Each structure stands twice: as C-alpha cells, then as structure tokens.
Amino acid sequence: MYQEKTHFIQQVMAFRLACWALFLLLTLVKGDGSKGASVIRLNTMDDVHQHGQMHQGHIHGHHPSSSSSSSSTNQKDPRVMVFFMLQDLKVGEIMSIHFPNRRLSPSQLLPKHEADNIPFSLAELPNLLRLFSFSQGSPQAEAMESTLKECEVKPIKGETKLCATSLESVHEFSRDIFGSKTQVKSLATTHLKNPPIGVLQNYKVIAISQNIPSPKLVACHTMPYAYTVFYCHSQESENKVLMVTLEGEDGDVVEALSVCHMDTSQWSRGHIAFSVLGVEPGATSVCHFFPSDNFVLIPSSSTV
C-alpha cells in the first residue's frame, strides 16, 4: 500500500509541479512558524471573487455566491469562456477560450501530517486567521471563509466530495471512489508551446486525441486558501473525458483536458454554464476545459 501511495504521489507531482497554479496571482509569505507551513498571500479581492466564481462554475450544481452575476455579465466575462457542448467540438473549429496564466511552487503543498494538524472548518476561522496572520475582512480572510463555506456545503444528489488538504488525502479519496485495488491515472491540461497569457483568445481545434467514456472519475480543483486545497468530487453520471489539442492565436499550443457531463438534470438552474451556453438543465451535455492547476483521475483501465 505504501508503494502504491508513493507511486500515485510521484505520478501526480511529475506533471503537476511543472504547470500547477492557482486562479489567483500568488505571493509566498511566511506564517508564524508554529506549523512549519508556507502561506500563500492572496492579492486582490477581484482575484478572490474570480476564483470562487470559476470554481463553482466548474465543479457542480451549487451556485451560491456567483448567482448574483447576471446572464449578460457571464456571457461577456472572458474568464467564463471555458464551456462548450460536445456536438460543437470538431477538428478545425475555432473556439474562444480563456486559459489563465498560473504557477504554483511545490512549497505550497503541505504533507498530510502537517495539514492534518491544522483545523479546517468554518468554526475555526478566527483562529486560522490569527495562525496565518490575516486580518478580519481582508481579501485573504474572505477567500478562506468562502472556501470553508463551499467545502461544508452538502453534496448534490449522486455526488461524493472532499476538500483535500494534501496529495495524500487526494489519493485516499480516490481509493474510496475507485476501490483500493484499482490503479488510477491522472490527466491535466499542459501548455506545450508558449505559456498562457491569461486572456481570452481564439483557439483552433487541431485534434481530439482521446475520448474516454468514464462513468466514474474524480475531478480536483484548487481553492483559494492559505495553502493548497483541492476540491475533489465524483458524481454518479455519464461523463466523457477528452484530451483536445488546441492552437491559439498567439502560438500557444495546448493539450487541453476537458470533461463532458452528459446528464445535467440535477444541476442548479443558476449554474453559470447554462447562461454561457444558453441552455436549460438536462437539455444537453455541458463540457468544460480545465485550467492547468486542476486535474482528473480515472481508472488506468479506461480506454480511448
């Protein structure tokens, strides 16, 4: 079991450390040293709001804080231009997509024994703010509060979720989903040529290299917090995992991970994807591209 866990962590770290990032512009600062943990300084409230909106838009049908945005605002906001319908994905198609420019240092990942010693609950927020030297009402405090609230929301029907504070916890969650004897593989978006510039631009679909039916998968998304937290979840529904080669106007070449949710009937009507695509819950598939700091785990036995 130890060797399996070590292999999993090495596999994820191998491709993640080169391209992991956060939705926010991040600066490392030191905490009080009591836990030996590095702390990520979140820059602006606009960045914090953006992360919350995109996180909720990507992961499930809950839509608490971003529902205040109007449909017209969502459609005009370049940062939500990651959604599409499966029938619209064709080789040669031109798609407007936003890939944020993000980086994350390995030092922002806590080992499990450190993360488990730090309380992770909304009730402990005042103590956590003191621990990480963040003032009440600051962008950092609001980001942490938003993440803790989201992590404590009950899952929607058919969903299993966990806010994982370490890669080891991600591994344990995947074992619960797939079974202890199932080997898993990880997939992520990789920018092969030129880093993303973080603006909306047109991409040409060069190839659809993989189309993997995967009724069971684990998707993990970064959350704004004092250290790296992954919102990992799995839904019992029909999904397809796609790897799509894209070429941007600026020369960016992307091997882009996307997931298509074939059944959206349980999603909230206020989900941002529906306003972007102009569709109703359950009417069609909803697909979205993953930024480079998110990843998907699927059984190794899944075939193209």
MARVOKOL-826707 format. One record per residue: residue in one letter; y, x, z of N, C-alpha, C, O in turn. Coordinates in steps of 0.001 Angstrom, whole numbers, padded with zeros to 6 digits, always signed. Example, Ala and Ser with C-alpha at 12.3 -4.5 7.8 and 13.67 -1.06 7.14 Angstrom:
<pts>
A-005690+013190+007800-004500+012300+007800-003300+013200+007800-003319+014236+008465;S-002250+012850+007080-001060+013670+007140+000030+012900+007870+001138+013409+008039;
</pts>
This chain:
<pts>
M-001208+000833+000000+000000+000000+000000+001254+000865+000000+002237+000552-000672;Y+001209+001961+000765+002381+002846+000820+002659+003445-000550+003810+003505-000984;Q+001580+003899-001248+001762+004489-002561+002312+003466-003547+003149+003790-004389;E+001832+002221-003434+002324+001171-004320+003806+000920-004082+004580+000784-005029;K+004198+000861-002811+005603+000627-002481+006468+001784-002975+007547+001563-003524;T+005998+003013-002780+006741+004184-003223+006907+004168-004739+007985+004451-005261;H+005818+003831-005440+005883+003763-006903+006896+002716-007353+007666+002958-008282;F+006900+001562-006704+007839+000495-007056+009279+000974-006892+010104+000798-007789;I+009575+001575-005750+010945+002027-005478+011361+003100-006480+012486+003082-006980;Q+010455+004034-006775+010769+005082-007735+011013+004493-009113+011909+004932-009835;Q+010211+003494-009478+010371+002861-010781+011729+002180-010909+012420+002328-011916;V+012097+001437-009879+013392+000756-009916+014532+001758-009883+015489+001636-010647;M+014436+002746-009003+015511+003727-008875+015700+004531-010156+016825+004907-010487;A+014622+004800-010877+014695+005656-012052+015669+005125-013089+016454+005882-013660;F+015615+003798-013334+016534+003264-014330+017784+002673-013707+018786+002491-014398;R+017749+002369-012416+018910+001737-011795+020008+002719-011452+021185+002394-011609;L+019663+003910-010989+020674+004829-010493+021609+005282-011601+022735+005701-011332;A+021151+005202-012849+021981+005614-013965+022988+004543-014358+024039+004858-014917;C+022680+003280-014073+023529+002215-014613+023873+001116-013629+024586+000176-013980;W+023376+001214-012392+023727+000192-011396+025224+000191-011145+025882+001227-011240;A+025744-000955-010832+027156-001057-010499+027384-002345-009756+026461-003143-009590;L+028609-002558-009305+028962-003822-008671+029943-004574-009539+030579-003985-010412;F+030075-005891-009309+031048-006683-010039+032464-006243-009672+033408-006523-010411;L+032620-005567-008554+033937-005159-008094+034209-003713-008438+033276-002946-008676;L+035491-003324-008467+035829-001917-008500+035662-001413-007073+036257-001955-006142;L+034849-000376-006907+034442+000024-005571+034923+001437-005245+035003+002307-006112;T+035238+001631-003969+035579+002949-003462+034827+003170-002170+034864+002319-001281;L+034142+004298-002046+033384+004565-000838+034303+005039+000282+035179+005880+000077;V+034082+004480+001471+034754+004970+002666+033726+005042+003773+032668+004424+003662;K+033996+005762+004817+033061+005886+005918+033269+004770+006930+034392+004323+007164;G+032159+004327+007529+032224+003360+008614+032459+004085+009916+032989+005196+009934;D+032056+003446+011023+032300+004060+012312+031227+005078+012677+031308+005734+013716;G+030194+005207+011791+029196+006235+012020+028084+005823+012940+027106+006558+013074;S+028187+004670+013588+027176+004302+014564+025837+004022+013936+024802+004174+014584;K+025839+003605+012651+024591+003296+011961+024286+004316+010881+023227+004256+010256;G+025197+005253+010653+024982+006231+009619+025044+005639+008222+024481+006210+007288;A+025717+004506+008056+025732+003823+006769+027034+004087+006034+028101+004136+006647;S+026948+004256+004716+028139+004304+003889+028644+002883+003692+027859+001935+003688;V+029950+002736+003531+030555+001429+003388+031301+001377+002077+031972+002338+001703;I+031191+000266+001377+031889+000089+000122+033187-000645+000386+033182-001732+000964;R+034298-000062-000031+035602-000698+000129+035865-001568-001091+035970-001054-002205;L+035971-002869-000896+036262-003778-001995+037760-003791-002228+038538-003836-001275;N+038170-003751-003487+039564-003522-003764+040455-004748-003629+041279-004808-002716;T+040310-005717-004507+041268-006810-004530+040586-008158-004395+039393-008298-004665;M+041360-009149-003974+040811-010483-003817+040409-011069-005166+039477-011871-005240;D+041099-010680-006227+040731-011161-007555+039334-010679-007917+038543-011425-008495;D+039032-009423-007575+037696-008899-007821+036668-009668-007009+035592-009992-007512;V+036992-009959-005761+036066-010676-004892+035779-012055-005455+034623-012474-005519;H+036838-012770-005868+036644-014109-006431+035797-014041-007687+034920-014879-007898;Q+036063-013026-008539+035306-012888-009775+033826-012700-009501+032989-013324-010153;H+033497-011853-008549+032083-011625-008249+031419-012911-007787+030315-013234-008227;G+032084-013651-006899+031499-014882-006389+031268-015893-007497+030230-016553-007543;Q+032241-016010-008387+032114-016984-009463+030975-016620-010391+030175-017482-010754;M+030886-015358-010783+029863-014957-011714+028490-014966-011069+027505-015317-011717;H+028412-014586-009809+027122-014618-009114+026565-016036-009092+025407-016265-009445;Q+027389-016975-008681+026923-018357-008595+026617-018909-009981+025682-019691-010147;G+027403-018503-010979+027155-018972-012321+025847-018472-012877+025225-019150-013694;H+025412-017300-012455+024199-016712-012996+022943-017196-012318+021913-017330-012979;I+022982-017466-011017+021710-017486-010315+021086-018853-010123+019859-018950-010144;H+021834-019889-009942+021175-021161-009667+022130-022330-009756+023272-022182-010191;G+021661-023484-009344+022439-024703-009491+023491-024923-008431+024360-025771-008628;H+023466-024201-007303+024545-024332-006318+025824-023816-006943+025807-022851-007707;H+026906-024444-006626+028165-024042-007257+029311-024326-006310+030231-025061-006667;P+029281-023755-005097+030247-024167-004095+031671-023742-004347+032555-024592-004456;S+031918-022456-004441+033307-022017-004462+033910-021999-005846+035128-022113-005983;S+033083-021857-006896+033638-021758-008232+033858-023112-008881+034408-023183-009980;S+033439-024190-008225+033577-025502-008827+035035-025931-008917+035360-026883-009627;S+035909-025237-008205+037320-025586-008272+037932-025198-009611+038999-025695-009970;S+037259-024305-010363+037770-023909-011663+037540-025035-012656+036465-025634-012669;S+038518-025328-013476+038367-026376-014467+037510-025887-015618+037312-024686-015804;S+036998-026855-016398+036186-026501-017550+036979-025670-018533+036465-024694-019081;S+038238-026049-018765+039041-025314-019725+039279-023895-019263+039304-022973-020078;T+039454-023706-017958+039642-022355-017442+038383-021524-017640+038449-020367-018055;N+037227-022128-017337+035973-021412-017502+035767-020990-018950+035312-019878-019219;Q+036106-021887-019891+035892-021594-021297+036810-020477-021768+036442-019724-022670;K+037989-020353-021184+038934-019337-021605+038736-018016-020865+039217-016978-021319;D+038055-018041-019762+037870-016831-018964+036835-015937-019641+035672-016329-019738;P+037216-014758-020109+036259-013900-020813+035099-013465-019945+034034-013121-020458;R+035290-013475-018634+034255-012970-017733+033054-013893-017622+032003-013477-017134;V+033188-015144-018066+032040-016054-018026+031338-016139-019374+030440-016959-019563;M+031751-015284-020314+031157-015325-021645+029872-014499-021673+029801-013430-022279;V+028876-015033-021000+027547-014413-020989+026458-015449-021268+025286-015096-021392;F+026836-016715-021367+025868-017795-021526+025666-018131-023001+026595-018030-023802;F+024452-018529-023349+024164-018978-024706+022924-019864-024671+022223-019931-023661;M+022663-020538-025777+021450-021345-025903+020453-020602-026783+020836-019919-027733;L+019176-020742-026458+018138-019967-027130+018187-020153-028643+017991-019197-029393;Q+018446-021370-029092+018451-021629-030527+019591-020924-031248+019563-020794-032472;D+020592-020469-030504+021732-019778-031115+021529-018274-031227+022330-017588-031861;L+020469-017756-030619+020224-016311-030647+019429-015956-031901+018243-016272-032002;K+020087-015298-032853+019458-014925-034117+019922-013523-034514+021060-013139-034244;V+019038-012768-035152+019414-011452-035668+020529-011627-036690+020438-012464-037588;G+021583-010827-036543+022745-010918-037414+023854-011783-036861+024980-011742-037355;E+023549-012568-035838+024550-013449-035218+025605-012622-034500+025295-011591-033904;I+026848-013075-034557+027948-012445-033826+028210-013277-032576+028427-014485-032658;M+028187-012617-031412+028376-013313-030140+029473-012626-029343+029514-011398-029268;S+030358-013412-028749+031379-012870-027848+030785-012752-026453+030396-013757-025858;I+030710-011535-025927+030046-011278-024653+030911-010345-023813+031603-009471-024335;H+030854-010551-022517+031557-009675-021582+030541-008884-020768+029758-009460-020012;F+030555-007556-020923+029745-006673-020089+030692-005852-019224+031382-004977-019748;P+030752-006103-017918+031658-005354-017045+031297-003868-016991+030139-003484-017161;N+032305-003055-016752+032114-001616-016586+031952-001321-015101+032918-001433-014346;R+030742-000945-014662+030462-000822-013237+029599+000407-012970+028793+000812-013807;R+029779+000980-011810+028972+002117-011384+028648+001955-009901+029425+001359-009155;L+027519+002478-009482+027132+002431-008071+026437+003714-007687+025528+004169-008381;S+026864+004302-006575+026244+005523-006083+024978+005199-005298+024904+004161-004641;P+023969+006093-005363+022770+005887-004539+023083+005778-003049+022326+005168-002294;S+024197+006370-002630+024542+006331-001209+024917+004931-000746+025016+004686+000457;Q+025126+004017-001672+025461+002641-001309+024216+001803-001020+024323+000647-000610;L+023056+002378-001232+021793+001711-000922+021306+002159+000446+021165+003356+000693;L+021051+001219+001325+020564+001569+002650+019042+001544+002683+018428+000660+002087;P+018424+002505+003375+016978+002394+003611+016704+001219+004546+017569+000815+005324;K+015506+000684+004461+015177-000530+005193+015361-000386+006702+015831-001316+007356;H+014997+000765+007259+015096+000909+008715+016543+000872+009183+016810+000467+010314;E+017493+001291+008329+018910+001189+008688+019420-000234+008471+020104-000797+009325;A+019080-000804+007322+019562-002150+007020+019053-003173+008025+019777-004096+008397;D+017810-003010+008465+017229-003970+009409+017873-003889+010788+017742-004817+011587;N+018556-002809+011070+019225-002655+012364+020653-003197+012365+021332-003171+013391;I+021101-003686+011216+022439-004272+011111+022294-005782+010980+021642-006244+010044;P+022875-006569+011879+022765-008033+011769+023264-008509+010405+024218-007958+009857;F+022619-009522+009873+023025-010081+008582+023045-011599+008709+022108-012285+008301;S+024132-012106+009283+024278-013548+009457+025751-013887+009616+026550-013074+010081;L+026087-015093+009222+027475-015536+009298+027954-015563+010744+029122-015281+011015;A+027069-015896+011666+027446-015947+013084+027886-014591+013608+028658-014510+014564;E+027395-013524+012982+027714-012168+013428+028905-011563+012685+029223-010390+012882;L+029567-012350+011835+030642-011795+011006+031727-011077+011803+032115-009977+011410;P+032243-011639+012908+033277-010903+013652+032807-009520+014101+033562-008550+014026;N+031568-009429+014563+031035-008133+014975+030851-007196+013785+031071-005990+013896;L+030446-007759+012646+030255-006945+011451+031579-006386+010948+031645-005240+010505;L+032630-007194+011017+033938-006711+010578+034413-005554+011454+035002-004592+010962;R+034152-005660+012751+034510-004545+013641+033670-003315+013325+034177-002193+013340;L+032389-003520+013040+031498-002404+012742+031971-001636+011520+031939-000406+011502;F+032413-002367+010489+032817-001714+009251+034323-001528+009133+034824-001135+008080;S+035039-001809+010208+036491-001586+010272+037256-002394+009218+038197-001891+008604;F+036847-003641+009015+037549-004541+008113+038304-005568+008947+037750-006116+009900;S+039540-005832+008606+040353-006762+009374+040082-008200+008941+039734-008465+007790;Q+040249-009125+009891+040108-010548+009596+041086-010938+008494+042248-010531+008523;G+040626-011725+007523+041498-012188+006460+041673-011214+005311+042330-011548+004326;S+041110-010029+005406+041216-009043+004332+040291-009439+003186+039373-010234+003386;P+040519-008893+001973+039596-009176+000860+038160-008809+001197+037223-009505+000806;Q+037993-007709+001926+036639-007290+002302+035984-008321+003213+034808-008648+003053;A+036760-008832+004173+036233-009816+005113+035872-011109+004383+034829-011707+004649;E+036736-011535+003466+036457-012761+002724+035249-012597+001825+034473-013537+001648;A+035079-011404+001252+033911-011151+000402+032635-011211+001221+031655-011827+000800;M+032635-010585+002376+031454-010603+003225+031138-012019+003689+029977-012427+003709;E+032171-012765+004062+031954-014142+004503+031353-014985+003379+030434-015771+003610;S+031880-014816+002148+031365-015565+001013+029898-015248+000756+029103-016146+000480;T+029544-013982+000847+028158-013574+000615+027235-014126+001688+026162-014642+001376;L+027634-014025+002938+026793-014535+004022+026607-016049+003908+025513-016555+004157;K+027655-016769+003537+027533-018217+003355+026557-018529+002237+025691-019393+002377;E+026703-017816+001118+025813-018056-000021+024364-017744+000333+023447-018449-000089;C+024167-016695+001103+022811-016314+001475+022166-017319+002431+020941-017404+002509;E+022984-018074+003153+022445-019035+004099+022344-020453+003528+021873-021363+004210;V+022784-020643+002277+022618-021945+001628+021143-022177+001345+020435-021267+000915;K+020687-023391+001586+019289-023702+001330+018995-023609-000165+019846-023967-000979;P+017815-023138-000538+017466-023047-001965+017353-024425-002596+017087-025413-001913;I+017559-024479-003905+017379-025742-004605+015885-026005-004783+015057-025141-004496;K+015549-027199-005255+014156-027582-005422+013425-026592-006327+013875-026298-007434;G+012299-026088-005844+011482-025159-006616+011911-023716-006537+011313-022858-007187;E+012946-023424-005749+013465-022061-005669+013035-021395-004363+013008-022027-003307;T+012701-020111-004454+012485-019258-003282+013476-018123-003374+013605-017497-004426;K+014186-017842-002283+015230-016830-002386+015269-015944-001156+014752-016298-000096;L+015894-014785-001317+016098-013835-000222+017293-012970-000547+017424-012488-001672;C+018164-012768+000419+019198-011750+000284+018625-010459+000853+018515-010298+002069;A+018265-009550-000031+017592-008307+000348+018620-007217+000589+019484-006968-000253;T+018525-006575+001727+019488-005542+002093+018959-004136+001822+019597-003150+002194;S+017801-004040+001178+017236-002739+000806+016261-002941-000340+015798-004055-000583;L+015951-001854-001045+014961-001947-002117+013577-002259-001569+012780-002937-002218;E+013296-001758-000366+012004-002067+000250+011853-003569+000470+010766-004123+000302;S+012948-004221+000846+012900-005676+001044+012716-006405-000282+012060-007444-000341;V+013303-005852-001354+013076-006424-002676+011597-006349-003020+011019-007308-003531;H+010991-005203-002735+009569-005018-003014+008719-006015-002235+007798-006614-002791;E+009019-006194-000969+008250-007123-000142+008399-008553-000646+007435-009319-000641;F+009601-008913-001078+009830-010249-001611+009014-010463-002890+008428-011529-003083;S+008976-009450-003760+008218-009576-004998+006728-009723-004720+006034-010433-005447;R+006228-009068-003686+004822-009206-003309+004527-010635-002851+003462-011180-003144;D+005478-011237-002132+005299-012622-001693+005251-013577-002887+004515-014563-002869;I+006035-013281-003917+006112-014158-005078+004901-013980-005993+004283-014958-006412;F+004567-012730-006298+003535-012456-007290+002143-012260-006694+001140-012365-007400;G+002084-011974-005393+000805-011631-004791+000711-010126-004584+001243-009347-005374;S+000040-009730-003531+000007-008321-003142-000725-007434-004143-000508-006222-004158;K-001591-008012-004983-002381-007208-005913-001781-007153-007313-002325-006488-008195;T-000665-007847-007523-000057-007891-008852+000905-006721-009045+001815-006516-008242;Q+000696-005967-010103+001631-004913-010461+002827-005543-011184+002659-006440-012010;V+004027-005067-010867+005225-005621-011483+005970-004546-012253+005832-003351-011990;K+006752-004999-013198+007637-004083-013912+009054-004627-013843+009265-005833-013722;S+010009-003735-013920+011410-004117-013801+012105-003953-015143+011815-003027-015900;L+013026-004864-015424+013805-004847-016649+015280-004942-016295+015661-005635-015352;A+016106-004238-017063+017546-004265-016808+018295-003982-018093+017729-003474-019061;T+019566-004316-018090+020448-004015-019212+020813-002538-019195+021159-001983-018152;T+020733-001909-020365+021065-000490-020490+022024-000306-021657+021782-000799-022759;H+023109+000406-021403+024059+000738-022467+023646+002075-023063+023769+003119-022423;L+023155+002030-024295+022565+003202-024933+023612+004117-025555+023407+005327-025654;K+024715+003547-025967+025766+004329-026620+027111+003775-026194+027413+002601-026412;N+027900+004617-025596+029223+004259-025080+029096+003358-023850+028358+002374-023887;P+029792+003672-022780+029788+002784-021609+030586+001533-021922+031471+001564-022776;P+030290+000429-021244+031070-000791-021482+032507-000604-021040+032781+000075-020051;I+033422-001210-021779+034841-001075-021431+035325-002227-020567+036482-002248-020146;G+034448-003185-020300+034772-004255-019367+035659-005327-019929+036318-006039-019171;V+035697-005468-021250+036499-006535-021859+035606-007360-022767+034547-006912-023205;L+036059-008579-023039+035336-009446-023960+035449-008892-025368+036545-008582-025836;Q+034320-008770-026038+034348-008333-027425+033174-008942-028178+032254-009492-027571;N+033211-008842-029490+032136-009356-030325+030992-008354-030399+031209-007155-030574;Y+029768-008863-030263+028561-008063-030422+027709-008679-031517+027580-009900-031613;K+027133-007819-032340+026200-008265-033368+024783-008118-032851+024431-007075-032301;V+023957-009157-033021+022561-009099-032610+021792-008264-033633+021627-008670-034784;I+021326-007098-033200+020615-006182-034090+019119-006473-034093+018479-006448-035144;A+018570-006745-032927+017130-007002-032830+016833-007755-031554+017554-007629-030564;I+015778-008532-031580+015230-009171-030378+013879-008512-030156+012872-008925-030730;S+013868-007482-029317+012703-006609-029215+011597-007181-028346+010429-006834-028520;Q+011950-008051-027416+010947-008657-026560+011284-010123-026328+012447-010492-026164;N+010264-010935-026318+010405-012355-025994+009200-012697-025134+008121-012992-025648;I+009390-012656-023832+008273-012735-022895+008305-014070-022148+009188-014277-021316;P+007383-014964-022417+007278-016167-021577+006893-015750-020158+005903-015044-019966;S+007643-016170-019197+007375-015739-017823+007667-016882-016857+008781-016984-016344;P+006678-017746-016601+006899-018858-015680+007226-018385-014270+007820-019121-013482;K+006833-017156-013958+007124-016615-012631+007851-015287-012782+007317-014342-013363;L+009062-015220-012261+009837-013988-012291+010721-013927-011058+010946-014937-010391;V+011219-012735-010760+012185-012538-009681+013436-011922-010301+013376-010847-010897;A+014556-012600-010158+015840-012082-010623+016652-011639-009422+016740-012359-008427;C+017242-010465-009509+018033-009915-008399+019444-009609-008880+019645-008991-009925;H+020424-010060-008085+021835-009930-008426+022569-009269-007261+022308-009587-006101;T+023474-008360-007562+024254-007731-006499+025266-008714-005935+025762-009600-006631;M+025557-008530-004653+026514-009374-003947+027616-008505-003354+027353-007358-002991;P+028853-009018-003244+029928-008230-002625+029707-008125-001123+029667-009134-000419;Y+029565-006910-000646+029286-006720+000767+029650-005288+001155+030057-004492+000309;A+029502-004971+002433+029839-003641+002932+028851-002582+002476+029154-001389+002524;Y+027685-003000+002039+026694-002121+001428+025928-002964+000413+026160-004169+000321;T+025039-002368-000334+024389-003097-001417+023460-004180-000895+022554-003918-000105;V+023704-005401-001353+022865-006553-001028+022445-007197-002345+023274-007422-003227;F+021167-007488-002470+020646-008139-003666+020259-009581-003345+019479-009832-002426;Y+020808-010521-004105+020359-011905-004031+019173-012018-004979+019350-012031-006197;C+017982-012098-004435+016763-012198-005243+016206-013607-005140+016137-014179-004052;H+015813-014160-006268+015297-015526-006229+014282-015741-007341+014271-015044-008356;S+013441-016720-007113+012426-017096-008080+012357-018613-008127+012372-019274-007089;Q+012281-019166-009340+012199-020616-009499+010933-020986-010249+010534-020312-011198;E+010312-022063-009811+009095-022538-010466+009482-023393-011675+009553-024620-011595;S+009724-022721-012777+010083-023424-014002+009794-022518-015180+009528-021327-015014;E+009849-023087-016364+009574-022296-017560+010760-021393-017870+011898-021853-017958;N+010483-020114-018034+011509-019134-018357+011042-018270-019517+009846-018159-019785;K+011993-017668-020193+011695-016635-021173+012591-015442-020891+013794-015588-020676;V+011993-014266-020895+012735-013027-020691+012904-012349-022043+011924-012091-022741;L+014132-012064-022405+014440-011471-023700+015106-010116-023521+015940-009940-022633;M+014740-009166-024359+015476-007916-024481+016103-007915-025864+015408-007972-026878;V+017434-007847-025890+018184-008016-027134+019028-006775-027389+019789-006346-026523;T+018891-006204-028574+019708-005058-028955+020994-005564-029586+020966-006325-030553;L+022120-005137-029031+023436-005587-029470+024305-004384-029827+024187-003314-029229;E+025176-004581-030809+026153-003542-031154+027550-004139-031083+027856-005122-031758;G+028398-003525-030247+029741-004041-030042+030740-003504-031044+030471-002539-031759;E+031897-004145-031083+032973-003723-031995+033441-002308-031701+033882-001597-032603;D+033346-001894-030429+033809-000561-030053+032712+000497-030192+032917+001648-029808;G+031552+000122-030734+030456+001064-030889+029459+001039-029761+028459+001756-029801;D+029715+000213-028737+028772+000073-027630+027455-000488-028152+027437-001524-028816;V+026352+000198-027852+025025-000284-028213+024291-000606-026921+024154+000251-026048;V+023820-001842-026800+023262-002338-025550+021841-002834-025760+021568-003584-026697;E+020941-002413-024887+019638-003059-024781+019804-004068-023650+019676-003724-022475;A+020086-005296-024010+020569-006285-023044+019446-007190-022562+018734-007809-023352;L+019310-007248-021259+018382-008170-020626+019001-009562-020576+020166-009725-020213;S+018211-010553-020942+018663-011929-020769+017482-012777-020342+016329-012464-020640;V+017787-013846-019645+016774-014805-019214+017178-016179-019708+018334-016582-019578;C+016223-016894-020274+016447-018269-020712+015719-019216-019762+014505-019116-019583;H+016453-020114-019168+015893-021138-018289+015663-022380-019140+016611-023022-019593;M+014409-022705-019349+014079-023773-020296+014271-025165-019684+014415-026147-020412;D+014272-025249-018366+014460-026539-017694+015612-026417-016707+015493-025735-015689;T+016718-027073-017005+017900-027018-016132+018166-028367-015464+019271-028618-014983;S+017163-029222-015437+017365-030583-014918+017686-030613-013432+018277-031581-012955;Q+017302-029556-012673+017571-029514-011240+018892-028828-010901+019273-028756-009732;W+019584-028330-011907+020839-027625-011669+021968-028607-011393+021945-029752-011844;S+022954-028135-010644+024141-028943-010378+024912-029191-011666+025018-028314-012523;R+025448-030403-011785+026262-030732-012952+027508-029842-013011+028084-029643-014081;G+027914-029316-011867+029092-028453-011837+028812-027006-012167+029719-026177-012093;H+027578-026672-012532+027237-025293-012868+028128-024804-014004+028349-025515-014985;I+028628-023603-013862+029590-023065-014810+029045-022980-016225+029808-023074-017187;A+027723-022802-016369+027132-022666-017699+027334-023917-018543+027524-023828-019756;F+027293-025084-017901+027400-026321-018655+028801-026505-019234+028955-027016-020343;S+029812-026092-018488+031169-026207-019015+031421-025178-020110+032164-025444-021055;V+030808-024009-019988+030975-022983-021020+030291-023412-022316+030847-023238-023401;L+029088-023970-022206+028303-024326-023390+028554-025747-023874+028191-026095-024997;G+029178-026573-023026+029440-027944-023404+028190-028796-023466+028046-029623-024366;V+027277-028603-022513+026028-029353-022475+025843-029969-021098+026591-029671-020167;E+024838-030833-020979+024533-031509-019738+023268-030917-019109+022448-030333-019819;P+023097-031058-017794+021869-030577-017147+020626-031180-017780+020549-032390-017992;G+019657-030329-018078+018398-030779-018628+018400-031024-020122+017347-031292-020700;A+019575-030938-020773+019662-031267-022197+019159-030145-023083+018676-030398-024187;T+019262-028921-022623+018873-027778-023444+018602-026583-022551+018881-026611-021352;S+018057-025542-023141+017880-024295-022405+019241-023658-022127+020197-023862-022874;V+019313-022900-021064+020503-022105-020761+020056-020663-020581+019216-020356-019734;C+020625-019797-021381+020311-018373-021311+021558-017618-020877+022680-018085-021075;H+021353-016459-020288+022496-015615-019952+022101-014152-019960+020983-013792-019593;F+023043-013308-020387+022861-011871-020342+023108-011371-018925+023947-011907-018201;F+022374-010345-018544+022512-009750-017222+023425-008531-017300+023307-007732-018228;P+024328-008380-016344+025079-007131-016264+024163-005996-015812+023041-006240-015369;S+024630-004784-015920+023746-003636-015709+023398-003383-014250+022567-002520-013967;D+024004-004103-013318+023650-003912-011911+022678-004973-011410+022356-005007-010222;N+022210-005837-012302+021203-006842-011969+019887-006446-012611+019874-005640-013541;F+018789-006994-012135+017509-006688-012751+016541-007833-012543+016755-008706-011702;V+015475-007815-013322+014429-008833-013263+013097-008141-013070+012828-007099-013669;L+012255-008739-012217+010892-008252-012014+009926-009285-012566+010045-010476-012280;I+008966-008820-013362+007947-009696-013917+006602-008994-013777+006564-007774-013624;P+005499-009735-013826+004188-009092-013767+003985-008126-014921+004380-008417-016050;S+003370-006975-014649+003133-005985-015695+002250-006522-016794+002276-006010-017913;S+001480-007526-016505+000549-008102-017472+001242-009014-018470+000624-009443-019444;S+002540-009323-018240+003271-010174-019167+003328-009503-020533+003576-008302-020628;T+003104-010265-021572+003038-009707-022911+004168-010222-023768+004741-011282-023516;V+004477-009432-024803+005545-009811-025720+005079-010964-026592+005834-011440-027441;
</pts>
